Structure formats: structure tokens, C-alpha cells
Amino acid sequence: MKRIVTTERGDVPGWVLITLMTAGLVVLIWAVAGPALQGVFDEALDRVISF
């Protein structure tokens, strides 16, 4: 009697798509929010230095 062993690999293309979409969203959010966050950081640093 032969026994067939199968391994379940999951939905690899789906995970690749989710990973790429997440990376794209991070880049998009970083591009939009980066300058604003830099301004907030610079202002906070200036206030601490002038204190």
C-alpha cells in the first residue's frame, strides 16, 4: 500500500501580493508624511536647544 504525503504550502502568491502592497503603502505614507514629521522634529529640537 502506497501512502501519498502532501504538504500544504498555503497561498504563496497571495502573501507576495500582500507584502508588496504593504511595502507600497509604507513608501506612499512615508513620502506624504515625511516632510511634516521632519518639520515637527526640527521644531521640537529647536525648542529644546533654546530652552
Secondary structure as UniProt FT lines:
FT   HELIX           12..50
//
